[in-house]
């Protein structure tokens, strides 16, 4: 599942859902919370896919980030409801049909490559 961003940075690009940890929140808890906030889906973390470094720029300030990505289970018939203040569309893509216009391409393309390799290995 990818979400089309309706905010900057990378407005209009497809994005892997997620966000920032709150305080001492653990990354696997943050992703569950962020998915719920952005899509109203209740997901379960199944696998840590990996961690990637990136730089995030917001309002002229640059942050170095460590991004954790997980494989999630959204149940048998997920019906996302978008928070349209952040995202304008949801798309479900197979490993062979991921769109080219990906947000944060310096690391998310690597994440998608790792996910595609994980899919092939399972």
C-alpha positions in Angstrom: 0.0 0.0 0.0 1.3 3.4 -1.0 -0.3 6.8 -0.3 -0.2 9.8 -2.6 1.0 12.8 -0.6 -1.1 15.9 -0.4 1.6 17.8 1.6 5.1 18.9 1.1 7.8 17.7 0.8 7.1 15.4 -2.2 3.5 16.6 -2.7 1.8 14.5 -5.3 4.2 11.5 -5.1 3.5 8.0 -3.9 4.8 7.4 -0.4 5.3 4.5 2.0 3.0 5.3 4.9 4.7 6.3 8.1 5.9 9.2 10.2 7.9 10.3 13.2 8.2 8.6 16.5 6.6 10.6 19.4 9.0 11.0 22.3 10.2 7.6 23.6 7.8 5.7 21.3 9.3 2.6 19.7 9.5 2.6 15.9 7.2 -0.5 15.5 4.6 1.2 17.7 5.0 4.4 15.8 4.2 2.7 12.4 1.1 1.1 13.8 -0.1 4.5 15.2 0.8 6.3 12.0 -1.0 3.8 9.8 -4.1 4.1 12.0 -3.9 8.0 11.8 -3.4 8.1 8.1 -5.8 5.2 7.0 -7.8 4.1 10.0 -6.4 0.6 9.4 -5.4 -1.6 12.4 -2.2 -3.4 11.3 0.1 -5.9 12.9 3.9 -5.7 12.4 5.2 -9.0 11.1 8.8 -8.4 10.0 11.4 -5.6 10.2 12.4 -5.1 6.6 15.3 -2.8 7.4 16.6 0.6 8.3 17.8 3.4 6.0 19.4 6.8 6.5 18.0 9.9 4.9 17.8 13.6 5.1 14.4 15.3 5.7 13.8 19.0 5.0 10.9 20.9 6.4 10.4 24.6 6.4 14.1 25.2 5.6 15.4 23.0 8.3 17.2 19.8 7.5 17.1 16.7 9.7 19.1 13.5 9.5 16.8 10.6 9.9 17.0 6.9 10.5 14.0 5.3 8.9 12.7 1.9 10.0 10.5 -0.1 7.6 8.3 -3.0 8.4 6.2 -5.6 6.7 2.7 -5.3 8.0 -0.5 -7.4 8.0 -3.7 -5.4 7.4 -6.0 -8.3 7.7 -8.0 -10.1 5.0 -10.0 -7.2 3.6 -8.5 -3.8 4.5 -10.6 -0.8 3.7 -8.5 2.3 4.2 -10.1 5.7 5.0 -7.6 8.4 4.2 -6.8 11.4 6.3 -7.0 13.8 3.3 -5.1 16.5 5.1 -2.0 14.4 4.4 -2.8 12.1 1.5 -5.1 12.2 -1.5 -5.2 8.6 -2.7 -4.3 5.1 -1.6 -2.9 2.5 -4.0 -2.3 -1.2 -3.6 0.6 -2.3 -5.8 2.2 -5.7 -6.6 5.9 -6.0 -6.4 6.0 -5.8 -10.2 3.9 -2.7 -10.6 5.2 -0.1 -8.2 4.9 3.4 -9.7 8.0 5.4 -10.6 6.9 8.7 -8.9 8.0 7.7 -5.3 8.6 10.3 -2.6 11.9 10.4 -0.8 13.6 8.4 -3.7 17.1 8.6 -2.1 16.1 5.8 0.3 12.5 4.7 -0.5 13.6 3.2 -3.8 16.0 1.0 -1.8 13.2 0.1 0.6 11.0 -1.0 -2.3 13.9 -3.0 -3.8 14.3 -4.7 -0.4 10.6 -5.4 -0.2 10.6 -6.8 -3.7 13.5 -9.1 -2.7 11.6 -10.1 0.4 8.5 -11.0 -1.7 10.6 -13.2 -4.0 12.1 -15.0 -1.0 8.8 -15.8 0.7 
